[in-house]
Amino acid sequence: MRFSIIAGPRQRADLGQSAADAWWNYVNDALLAEKLGYDSVFFGEHHFCFASGNSSPLTMLAWVAARTERLRVGTSVICAPFHNPLRLAENIAAVDIASQGRFDFGVGVGSQYEEFETFGIPPGERFGRTWELIDIVEKCLHGGEEVFSHEGKYFKFPNVRWIMQPVQQRIPIFWGGFGPQGVQRAGERGYH
């Protein structure tokens, strides 16, 4: 049996809590989790709202990874539509390197409509953007090609020279979604 903390800073601005207070509370909880024998910690992502998560979970996870030895670290979830897939893949590889191969990639379509409005991304594109992003991230991290190109509906990347190899041969991917189509697609791909 595995025990994990799945959370992210939930800043209580109504109680006078700063973003820094919330950030450090969750980082310190993660460090304590390793001491208590937990197996993993996952941090979520949200922007411009006080939902559970923060705008830079990969930064937080890199910090935790550098200060732990066996605790797996992961995202729960990265809101894929808000990311450039190449930058995200580079950051995932960097956290996997910082953690010495202890990173799990949780990804989903996003859930807070105010985030889509602020980023200027139509909510109706969230599923298409997410699956195209996942295809590109998989090609970067697991494709085995040093040079490749991608031309899709949402992203076009000519002549990508991929040099940022993660430690793990295959980074575990966790699907953080809902609905039968997304669950089926994630299952067909072997995602957790």
MARBAKE-891156 format. One line per field, with one value per atom (N, C-alpha, C): residue number from 1; residue in one letter; x, y, z. Coordinates in steps of 0.02 Angstrom, whole numbers. Each point is the difference from the previous one (the first is absolute). Layout:
BEGIN
k NUM,...
r a,...
east X,...
north Y,...
up Z,...
END
This chain:
BEGIN
k 1,1,1,2,2,2,3,3,3,4,4,4,5,5,5,6,6,6,7,7,7,8,8,8,9,9,9,10,10,10,11,11,11,12,12,12,13,13,13,14,14,14,15,15,15,16,16,16,17,17,17,18,18,18,19,19,19,20,20,20,21,21,21,22,22,22,23,23,23,24,24,24,25,25,25,26,26,26,27,27,27,28,28,28,29,29,29,30,30,30,31,31,31,32,32,32,33,33,33,34,34,34,35,35,35,36,36,36,37,37,37,38,38,38,39,39,39,40,40,40,41,41,41,42,42,42,43,43,43,44,44,44,45,45,45,46,46,46,47,47,47,48,48,48,49,49,49,50,50,50,51,51,51,52,52,52,53,53,53,54,54,54,55,55,55,56,56,56,57,57,57,58,58,58,59,59,59,60,60,60,61,61,61,62,62,62,63,63,63,64,64,64,65,65,65,66,66,66,67,67,67,68,68,68,69,69,69,70,70,70,71,71,71,72,72,72,73,73,73,74,74,74,75,75,75,76,76,76,77,77,77,78,78,78,79,79,79,80,80,80,81,81,81,82,82,82,83,83,83,84,84,84,85,85,85,86,86,86,87,87,87,88,88,88,89,89,89,90,90,90,91,91,91,92,92,92,93,93,93,94,94,94,95,95,95,96,96,96,97,97,97,98,98,98,99,99,99,100,100,100,101,101,101,102,102,102,103,103,103,104,104,104,105,105,105,106,106,106,107,107,107,108,108,108,109,109,109,110,110,110,111,111,111,112,112,112,113,113,113,114,114,114,115,115,115,116,116,116,117,117,117,118,118,118,119,119,119,120,120,120,121,121,121,122,122,122,123,123,123,124,124,124,125,125,125,126,126,126,127,127,127,128,128,128,129,129,129,130,130,130,131,131,131,132,132,132,133,133,133,134,134,134,135,135,135,136,136,136,137,137,137,138,138,138,139,139,139,140,140,140,141,141,141,142,142,142,143,143,143,144,144,144,145,145,145,146,146,146,147,147,147,148,148,148,149,149,149,150,150,150,151,151,151,152,152,152,153,153,153,154,154,154,155,155,155,156,156,156,157,157,157,158,158,158,159,159,159,160,160,160,161,161,161,162,162,162,163,163,163,164,164,164,165,165,165,166,166,166,167,167,167,168,168,168,169,169,169,170,170,170,171,171,171,172,172,172,173,173,173,174,174,174,175,175,175,176,176,176,177,177,177,178,178,178,179,179,179,180,180,180,181,181,181,182,182,182,183,183,183,184,184,184,185,185,185,186,186,186,187,187,187,188,188,188,189,189,189,190,190,190,191,191,191,192,192,192
r m,m,m,r,r,r,f,f,f,s,s,s,i,i,i,i,i,i,a,a,a,g,g,g,p,p,p,r,r,r,q,q,q,r,r,r,a,a,a,d,d,d,l,l,l,g,g,g,q,q,q,s,s,s,a,a,a,a,a,a,d,d,d,a,a,a,w,w,w,w,w,w,n,n,n,y,y,y,v,v,v,n,n,n,d,d,d,a,a,a,l,l,l,l,l,l,a,a,a,e,e,e,k,k,k,l,l,l,g,g,g,y,y,y,d,d,d,s,s,s,v,v,v,f,f,f,f,f,f,g,g,g,e,e,e,h,h,h,h,h,h,f,f,f,c,c,c,f,f,f,a,a,a,s,s,s,g,g,g,n,n,n,s,s,s,s,s,s,p,p,p,l,l,l,t,t,t,m,m,m,l,l,l,a,a,a,w,w,w,v,v,v,a,a,a,a,a,a,r,r,r,t,t,t,e,e,e,r,r,r,l,l,l,r,r,r,v,v,v,g,g,g,t,t,t,s,s,s,v,v,v,i,i,i,c,c,c,a,a,a,p,p,p,f,f,f,h,h,h,n,n,n,p,p,p,l,l,l,r,r,r,l,l,l,a,a,a,e,e,e,n,n,n,i,i,i,a,a,a,a,a,a,v,v,v,d,d,d,i,i,i,a,a,a,s,s,s,q,q,q,g,g,g,r,r,r,f,f,f,d,d,d,f,f,f,g,g,g,v,v,v,g,g,g,v,v,v,g,g,g,s,s,s,q,q,q,y,y,y,e,e,e,e,e,e,f,f,f,e,e,e,t,t,t,f,f,f,g,g,g,i,i,i,p,p,p,p,p,p,g,g,g,e,e,e,r,r,r,f,f,f,g,g,g,r,r,r,t,t,t,w,w,w,e,e,e,l,l,l,i,i,i,d,d,d,i,i,i,v,v,v,e,e,e,k,k,k,c,c,c,l,l,l,h,h,h,g,g,g,g,g,g,e,e,e,e,e,e,v,v,v,f,f,f,s,s,s,h,h,h,e,e,e,g,g,g,k,k,k,y,y,y,f,f,f,k,k,k,f,f,f,p,p,p,n,n,n,v,v,v,r,r,r,w,w,w,i,i,i,m,m,m,q,q,q,p,p,p,v,v,v,q,q,q,q,q,q,r,r,r,i,i,i,p,p,p,i,i,i,f,f,f,w,w,w,g,g,g,g,g,g,f,f,f,g,g,g,p,p,p,q,q,q,g,g,g,v,v,v,q,q,q,r,r,r,a,a,a,g,g,g,e,e,e,r,r,r,g,g,g,y,y,y,h,h,h
east 42,-42,44,-20,38,-40,36,-32,30,-44,22,-37,30,-33,-16,-64,-21,-32,36,-24,34,2,33,-19,39,-14,-69,-39,-64,7,17,12,-66,1,-58,9,-9,7,-51,-59,-52,23,51,28,67,17,63,61,-10,56,28,66,32,12,15,19,61,48,61,-16,-45,-19,-30,-45,-31,52,44,52,43,26,44,-36,-64,-38,0,-13,-3,69,50,68,21,-12,19,-40,-64,-39,32,24,31,64,40,62,-17,-52,-22,-27,-33,-28,55,57,55,23,7,21,-50,-65,-52,-9,36,-4,-50,-28,-45,39,-36,31,8,-48,2,-39,14,-36,-15,-61,-22,-27,20,-25,-37,-55,-41,19,-35,13,-66,0,-55,28,-37,22,-57,17,-46,-60,3,-56,29,-40,24,-16,-6,-10,64,-5,58,51,58,53,37,51,36,20,23,15,65,40,65,13,-42,12,66,24,64,58,-3,50,-1,-60,-8,25,-16,21,75,31,73,32,-28,27,-7,-59,-11,46,6,42,73,24,70,13,-53,8,-26,-17,-23,42,-5,41,-41,-59,-38,-72,-26,-69,-10,-49,-16,-37,11,-32,-38,-57,-39,-50,-30,-51,-69,-47,-69,-52,-7,26,28,40,18,-60,-20,-55,28,-1,35,-15,-63,-14,39,27,34,75,25,72,23,61,36,28,-16,21,76,38,73,29,-23,24,-21,-61,-24,43,14,41,70,29,66,-4,-53,-7,-12,-39,-11,67,39,65,45,-2,41,-19,-65,-22,18,-5,20,75,39,72,13,-34,9,-20,-50,-24,36,47,38,-48,-50,-45,-60,-24,-57,-61,-6,-55,-57,-62,-60,-38,-22,-33,-76,-34,-72,-23,-46,-21,-75,-30,-71,-18,-65,-24,-14,3,-17,-73,-16,-69,-28,43,-23,-8,-62,-13,31,9,31,73,33,68,1,-47,-4,-12,-45,-15,62,36,59,55,10,52,-22,-65,-25,-5,-14,-6,-74,-31,-70,-6,-45,-8,-16,-33,-16,61,57,62,39,-23,41,17,-47,15,49,-13,44,70,6,66,37,-37,32,28,-39,24,55,-2,55,63,-7,57,30,-42,25,39,-25,36,70,5,65,46,-27,41,25,-44,22,55,-6,51,67,-3,61,32,-39,27,12,-40,2,8,5,0,64,56,63,30,-31,26,34,60,33,-30,-19,-29,-68,-51,-66,-37,-55,-44,-70,-41,-70,-42,-52,-48,-70,-34,-66,-50,-56,-53,19,32,15,73,45,71,37,50,43,72,41,69,44,35,45,69,30,69,17,-37,15,60,52,58,-5,-20,-14,64,23,62,-10,-60,-13,-30,43,-24,-13,-58,-13,41,1,34,-39,-66,-41,-7,2,-12,-71,-47,-70,-29,-14,-30,-73,-21,-70,-47,-54,-49,-66,-27,-63,-52,-56,-53,-45,-5,-42,-61,-43,-58,-63,-52,-65,-35,-50,-38,26,-45,19,50,-3,47,72,9,67,29,-42,22,18,-41,15,65,9,61,61,-4,55,15,-52,9,33,-21,30,74,20,71,39,-34,34,16,-37,11,-35,27,-30,-61
north -59,59,62,51,62,57,45,59,63,44,62,59,58,64,29,14,30,67,54,65,55,55,59,58,51,57,28,5,33,62,54,62,25,14,28,75,35,73,31,-32,25,-1,-40,-3,36,37,38,-41,-60,-43,23,5,20,-61,13,-55,-36,37,-30,-46,21,-43,-66,5,-61,-45,30,-38,-39,35,-33,-52,11,-51,-66,2,-62,-30,42,-27,-35,31,-30,-64,-2,-61,-56,17,-51,-27,45,-23,-45,18,-42,-67,1,-62,-52,23,-48,-29,43,-24,-50,9,-44,-63,-7,-61,2,57,5,-17,-21,-21,57,47,52,62,53,63,28,25,28,70,47,69,18,35,21,68,19,64,38,62,46,70,43,69,48,57,56,-15,-52,-17,-37,-7,-31,-74,-33,-72,-34,-63,-37,-7,24,-3,66,4,63,6,58,12,-33,-26,-29,-65,-52,-61,-34,7,-32,32,65,34,-25,-6,-25,-72,-41,-70,-7,42,-1,15,48,18,-59,-31,-58,-57,-13,-55,8,62,13,-11,-2,-6,-66,-46,-66,-53,-61,-53,-55,-16,-56,18,55,22,14,-34,17,66,40,65,2,34,2,56,8,52,-32,39,-26,55,29,-15,64,-8,57,15,62,22,11,-52,-2,57,22,51,66,12,63,-3,-55,-10,-7,22,-16,-70,-48,-69,-11,37,-9,25,58,27,-46,-25,-46,-63,-29,-60,13,58,16,5,32,6,-67,-43,-67,-38,3,-33,28,66,32,-24,-6,-24,-74,-39,-70,-5,43,1,21,54,25,-53,-40,-52,-66,-3,-61,-57,19,-50,-17,48,-12,41,21,44,-38,18,-26,60,-7,55,-9,39,1,58,-14,50,-4,58,3,62,9,52,67,3,61,1,38,-1,68,50,66,45,17,37,70,30,66,-2,-57,-8,3,-34,0,71,36,68,44,-4,42,-17,-64,-21,11,13,11,-64,-55,-65,-22,-12,-22,-67,-5,-63,-59,12,-54,-32,32,-28,-42,-3,-30,-73,-40,-71,-8,34,-5,24,56,27,-49,-28,-45,-62,-33,-61,13,57,16,15,36,13,-65,-46,-64,-37,1,-33,29,66,33,-15,4,-15,-71,-48,-70,-6,34,-4,27,54,28,-47,-23,-38,-73,-29,-72,-19,49,-15,-29,15,-28,34,53,37,64,12,62,60,-10,55,-23,41,-15,65,-4,57,-20,50,-12,55,-21,48,-27,32,-22,58,-10,51,61,-11,54,20,-46,12,-19,41,-14,12,-52,4,-33,39,-30,-13,-55,-15,7,-36,-1,-45,28,-40,-14,-60,-17,-24,37,-17,-10,11,-1,-68,-51,-67,-5,-28,-12,-60,-11,-57,-65,2,-59,-14,-63,-18,18,-9,17,32,64,36,-23,-22,-20,60,-13,52,-19,48,-8,45,-28,40,27,66,33,29,-42,24,-37,17,-31,-12,-39,-15,-63,-37,-65,4,51,3,11,47,13,-59,-32,-58,-57,-11,-53,13,62,17,-8,22,-8,-73,-41,-72,-33,20,-29,16,56,20,-28,-32,-30,50,55,50,-23,23,-15,43
up 0,0,0,-39,-4,32,31,31,-30,-22,-33,29,-8,14,-69,-12,-62,17,-14,22,-40,30,-26,43,0,43,-13,52,-3,45,-32,37,30,64,34,9,-55,1,48,7,44,73,16,67,5,-52,1,-19,-26,-19,-67,-3,-62,-45,-62,-46,26,26,27,59,45,56,-25,-48,-27,-33,-39,-35,49,51,48,43,15,37,-38,-65,-39,-12,-11,-7,64,57,64,13,-21,6,-42,-59,-44,32,29,33,60,37,56,-25,-56,-28,-12,-25,-10,67,50,67,29,-15,26,-41,-56,-39,-58,-15,-58,-63,-51,-63,-50,0,-52,22,-37,10,-69,-8,-63,12,-42,5,-64,8,-56,-26,-54,-32,-10,20,-17,-3,-35,-11,15,29,8,43,41,45,61,51,61,4,-58,-1,24,19,24,-56,11,-49,-2,-41,-9,-73,-18,-70,-23,46,-18,38,-9,38,-16,-62,-17,38,11,40,72,27,68,6,-49,1,-7,-40,-6,67,36,66,48,0,44,-20,-65,-23,21,-1,17,75,40,73,28,-45,21,-37,25,-30,-34,26,-28,-19,26,-13,-75,-31,-70,0,-51,-6,-67,1,-62,-1,-59,-9,3,29,6,-11,-52,-65,-31,-52,-42,-44,-3,-43,-70,-40,-64,-48,-7,-51,8,59,13,-14,-27,-7,-72,-11,-62,11,-43,12,4,-40,2,65,23,64,57,-3,52,1,-58,-3,28,-15,28,76,26,73,33,-32,27,4,-53,0,54,10,52,69,14,66,8,-53,4,15,-30,15,72,22,69,52,-18,47,-9,-46,-15,-21,-42,-27,43,39,45,-19,-63,-20,-34,17,-32,-29,-62,-36,-1,41,0,-44,-46,-49,-10,-13,-13,-41,-11,-45,34,67,36,18,53,24,19,6,23,-61,-16,-62,1,59,2,-24,8,-25,-76,-32,-73,-26,34,-21,5,55,10,-49,-14,-48,-72,-11,-68,-41,34,-33,3,-56,2,37,49,37,-45,-56,-46,-32,5,-28,50,62,53,-12,-25,-12,-58,-55,-58,15,34,18,47,48,48,-34,-42,-31,-49,-35,-45,40,56,44,25,22,26,-55,-61,-55,-8,4,-9,59,61,60,-4,-18,-7,-52,-56,-52,26,38,28,51,48,55,-15,-45,-10,-74,-44,-72,-27,31,-23,-61,-24,-57,24,-24,19,-36,-63,-39,-28,10,-26,-12,-37,-12,20,15,15,-32,-35,-27,14,48,20,-5,32,-1,42,57,47,3,-18,7,-64,-16,-57,21,-2,20,-52,-41,-49,31,-20,17,74,41,72,11,31,18,75,18,70,33,51,35,75,25,73,20,5,17,76,19,71,24,65,29,-15,11,-11,-74,-18,-71,-20,46,-13,63,-4,57,6,59,8,-12,-37,-14,34,37,35,-34,-21,-31,55,3,50,-34,-24,-36,19,-36,14,-66,2,-61,-33,-31,-28,-57,-42,-57,23,47,25,38,41,38,-48,-51,-48,-36,-23,-36,44,63,47,11,8,10,-60,-60,-60,-5,28,-1,59,45,58,55,3,52,64,55,65,10
END
